């Protein structure tokens, strides 16, 4: 089995993003995704036919260095600082859902820096593909009532990170819940439960679960729900997904992080 490439601390620009566990990939597949990136990154991704609302163009940012240098006896822990709180994230190269990817850093930075524009305080937020839980933790620190979801095999580490980072501060601890895209949506997430925000980061890449992801996003977003999606774009399939999403959502690009190839979108479902 090929080893995962070394993830250098604080090196957001070279981090191989867009990895979610919903496709049940193993580290060999991560290497495959990276190899595909080398072939496609500079070819088909210059133009998109999506109907994106943007009157003056998205704001351009650089992902700030939020990693906190700190001596640790554990190579699998990363330390970040958001909203005045130090956050320690336990990671593992053995699970794709246990690594912090650049889309998560971009969304955390944007939520922290634009609280008047995106006010999640006191709002119900559901994160799709929460992974390590960093975005859910930051959202809870900013005052949201958060539900963090992912596959069953990811939930133990997700619960651990959330508990360790919220137990000693005055926040609403995020609820951790299983969500397999496209499965048991009506039973596990009844329409009577309405969310103000659905957030997702780096859930779109070169995999076969995009249709069930789109179905899940469409189901969870009701009229009035705001979708926030940050993703590292590298494949033509990423733009294909954006096209499909634009068919059912009114999409605005809020920000772009060119050095990391991350784009941040806001969407509201189109009403018939």
N, C-alpha and C positions, 0 to 999 in steps of 0.2 A: 504493500500500500504506500502510495506516495505521501510524504509528509506535507502538511499545510505550510505555506510560505511563512517565514517569520513575520510576526506582526509587531513592528517597532512601536514602542510607546510614543504616543503623541503624533505619529506619522499618519495623519488623516488622508493626505493626498495619495499615498500609495496603497492604502488599505483596499483589499479586494471586496467591494461592497455588494449589495443586493443579495445577500444570502439569507433565506428564510428556511425554516424546517418543514414547511408545508409540503414540499416535494419529496421528503424522505431521502435526501441526498446523503452521500457519505463523502469523506475528504477527497477521494479520488475524483468525484464529480466537481469539487471546488477547483481542482487543478484544470479540469476540462473547461470549466467556465472561463478561467483566466486565459487559457490558450485561445479560446474563441474570441476573447476580447482583443488579443493582439492582432487578430485577423480583421475584425470588424470595426474596431474603435474609431478609425479614421476614414471609414468608407461611406457608410450609408446613413450616418446619423446627423448630417448637417441640416436637413430640411424635414419639416413635419407638416402634414396636411390637416392637423387638428384645428378645430375652431376654438381657439383660446382667446378669451376676453382679456385684453391688456391695453389700456388706453395709452399709457406712457412707457410700457415695457416693464419687465420685472426688475426689482432692485438687485444689485449685484453685491455679493458678500464673499468674504473668505471665512472658512471655518476657523474660529478662534481656538487658541491653545487652551482648552479647558482641562486637559490632563494635568494632574498635580503630581510633580515628582515627589516620591515618598519611599523611604526604605521599607521593604516588605520581605518577609521570609517566604512569601508565596508568589511564584512567578505568574500565577493565573489570576492575580487581582490587579485591577486598574482603579486609579483614584481620579475623580473628577470634581469640579466645583461649579455648581449652578445655583442661582438665586441665593447666594450666601451660605450654601450648605455643601460640605464635603460629602461626596457620594463614593462608596466603595463597591465596585462591581466584580463579582466572581465570574471568571470566564473559563472556557474549556475548549481546546481545539478538537475535542472528540465530538462536539455537538455544534451543528451550524447555528442553532438557536442560542448558543451561549457565547457569542462574540458580539462586541459592539461595532457596528458598521457606520460608514460616514453619514448616511441619511439620518440616523438617530442623532448624531452630533449636530447636524444642521438644524433639525427640528427643535431640539432642546435649546439651541442658541437663539432661534427665532422666537420661540415661546417666551424665553426669559427677557429678550430685548424689546419685544413688541406687545407688552401686556395690555395696553389700551386698545390696540387694534384687534388682538386675539385674546379676549378676556374669558378665561376658563374658570375663574374663581367661582365656586359654588355651582359649577355646571357638571353634568354627567358626561364623562368621557370614556369611550371604549377604544382600546388599542388592539389592532389586529396584528398578529405575529409579534408579540411583545418581546420575545427573545430573552435578553438579560434583564429587561425591566427598566432600563435607564430612562426612557421617555415617560413611562408610567410614573416613575418615582419623581421626576422633575415636575410633571403635571400635578401630582398630589401636593408637592411643596408649594406650587403656585395656587393651591386652593381648590383643585378639582376633586370630584368624586369619581374615582377611576376604576374601571374594570379592565384588567390585563389578561389577554387571551393568547393561547398558543396550543400546540400539540401536547398530548399527555406526557410524553417523554421530556418535555422542556419545563414542565410546571414546577418540578422540585427545585431546580436552580432559580427559576423565576421567583418562586415564593421565598426562597432564602434571601435573595438580593433585596426584595421588597421589604421583608421583615427587618433585616439588618439595618436598612437605611431609613426606616420610618418609625421604629419602635420608641425612639427617644426624642422625637420632635412632635410638635402639635400639628399633625396633619391627619387627614382621613386616609387610613391605610387602604391601598388599592385592593380590590377583590381579585383573586386569581381564578381563572375559569378556563376550562377546556373549550377550544373551538377548532374544529377541523373544517376547512373551507367547504361549503356546500352541503354539509352533513348536519342533520337534526337541528336546523336553524329554527323552525317553528317551535320545537319542543324546548330547546335550551335558551332561545332568545325570542320570547313571544313579542308580538307587535305592541302589546300593552306596555312594554318597557321601552321608553323613548330615550334616546341619547342626544345630547346637544352637539357633541363632536364625536366623529370617528377618526382616529389617527392611525397612520400606517407608515412605516419607513423600510425601504429596501426590501419590499415584498415582491417586486417585479424584476425578473431577470430571465435568463434563457431556460425556461422550464415548461412543463406541460400542464401546470395547474392554474394557468391564467384565467381560463373560463370560469372555474369554480371560485376563484378569487373575485372576479367581477360580479358573479352572482351573489357572493356573500356581502360585498360592499353595497350592492344595490338593495339587498334585503335589509341591511342594518340601517341604511340612511332613509329616514322618512322626511316628508316636507318639513323644513326648518332645521334639519340636521346639517351640520357643516363637516365636510370631509377635508382633512389635512393629510396630504400625501407627499412625503419627501423620498426621492429615489436617486441613486446614481445611475445615469443613463449611459449604456455602452452598446446595446444591441438594437437592431432594427425592430425586434419584437417588443422592446420597451415602448417605442413610439406607436407600434400597432396597438398595444394595450391602451395607450393614451388616447388614440383615435376612438377606440370602442368606449372608453370611459366618457369621452366627450359627447357621445351619442345619447347618453342617459343623464349626464350631469352638465350643469353650467360651470365651466372650468375657468379659473383665473390663475395665472402663474404669479405667485407672490414674490419669489426670490430665486436667485441662481447663485451657485457657488462654483464658478468655472474651474478653479484649481482642483476641485474634487469631482467635477462633472455631476454635481448634485443639483436637482431642480426641486422646488417646493411649490405645490399646487394647493389651491383651495377650491372646493366644489360644493354645489348644492344640487340636489336631484331635480330633474326637469319634471314639472307637474303636467299631467295630461289634460 
